[in-house]
Structures are given as C-alpha cells and as structure tokens.
Amino acid sequence: MLPQPSGGRPIETEIIAWRERDALRVAITGHLDLDNIAPLDTTLQRAAADGVARVVVDLSGVTFADSTTVNVLLQAHTALGPALRLAAPSVFLERLFTLTGLDTVLPLHESVTKAVDA
C-alpha cells in the first residue's frame, strides 16, 4: 500500500523518460520504494543494455526513497558507469546520500543542466 498524506489519498509516483540532447533524461516525482521502483529499474537496465551514452536522472521531485531505491541506483551506477548522472537531488535525497556516504560514490550534479552538459 502506498503511503498516504493527511488527506487520505495515496501519494502518486511518476517516472517519465525521454531523449534530450544525446541523453536519456529520466524525471521522477513522488515516493520511490519497493512497491513502485520497478519502472525506474527497468529504464536504467534498458539504458545500460542499449549502451546509452548519458543517462540523467532528475531527482528533484523525489519525496521519499527506501533501501530498494539505493540498491537500484547503485546497480545502475555499476552497469552504466560514467554514463549515469544523478541530478538535482531533493533535500530528502541529499540527506539520505550524505548519511549513507553515497554522495561520495554516486555521480551527483546540482542541476539537470549541469548533468546533461557534464
């Protein structure tokens, strides 16, 4: 079951991917957890299998992430190497990455533009 805000409706998660300037851009909004991480995992695995030169994941709209999300991002980092660029992490994700030390492992960029241009 999805987490519910005080209004009682489930928090929606949206993952959208499109091509932009020789990069695959992936924008995420909402919660990422065991129940809804599969589309992101599939997108990143497919990008690795297709040899995509740059994959920019816009994390600015992520409001929650669990250990499943961390695992998917680490696997993508292993599969994609320098092609993976994580951009504009939300305050929640910045804190998660700092507390776990992932900010020293994962390729983080302060904005989507900088990630695309890197």
N, C-alpha and C positions, 0 to 999 in steps of 0.2 A: 504494500500500500504506500502511496506517495505521502510525504509529509504534508500537513495541512496548515495554512496560515490561519490566523484568528477568525477569518470569515468562513472557514469550513470547507473551502474548495481546494482540491489538490493543486500543488504548485506545478505548473507546466514546465517541461523541459523541451527546448528546441535546439536541434543541431542541423545547420544548413551548410552545405559545401558548394563552392563554385570556383571556376578558374578566374584568376585575375593576374595580369602581367606575369606570365610564366610561372605562376604559383597556384597551388591548390589552397584556397582560403576556407577555413572552417570556423564558423561562428557558433558559439554556444551560449544559451541563456537558460537560467534556472538551476536546478539541482542535478548533480551527477552522482549516481550511486549504483549499486548492484542491479537495481530494477530497470535502469534506463541507460546504462553505459554502452550497451551493445552497438548502437548505430555509430558512435564515435570510434569504438574499437574496430569495427568493420571498415569504416572510412580510412582510418590510419593504416590498417593492414593492406587494404587495396592500393593505397598510395605507395606503400613500400614495394609491393609486388609489381606495380606498374613502373617503378623507377622514377617517380615524380621528383623533379629537381628541388623544389621548395614546397614545404607544407607549413602554412602559417595558421596556427590555432589561436583564435581570438577568445581569450578567457575573461574578458571584461564583464560579461554578463553572468558568470557563474556565482551562484549564491551559496552553494554547499557542494562539497566533494568528500567522498569517503576513501578508504584504502583501495577500493577497486579502481577508482579513478587514478590514484597514484600509480598503481600497477600498470594500467593501460598506458599511461604517459611514459613510464619507464620502458615498457616493451616497445613502444613506438620510437623512443629515443635509440634503443638498441637496433631496431630494424631500419630506421631512416637516417641515423647518424646526423651529420650536419644539415641535412635537408629539413629536419624538424625545427621549427621556430615557434615557441610559445610566446604569445603577445598579450600585453596589457592585462596581466593577472588582476583579478578583483582583489579588494582588500582582504577578503577571506582567504583567497588562494595565496596571496603574498605571505600572510601569516602562517598558513599551513606549510608552504615551501620553506620558509625560514626556520620554523620549529623542527622540521624533519631533516633539514640540511639539503633538501632537493634544490634550493636556489644555487647551490654550488655544482650541481650535476646537470640539471636541465637547462636548455638554451632559452633563457628568458629575455624578452625585449620589452621596453617600457611602452611601446605603441605598435600598432599593426603596421603603420607606415615604415617604421624602422625595421621591423621584422621582415617585411617584404623586400626592402632595399638591402638588407644585410647580405 
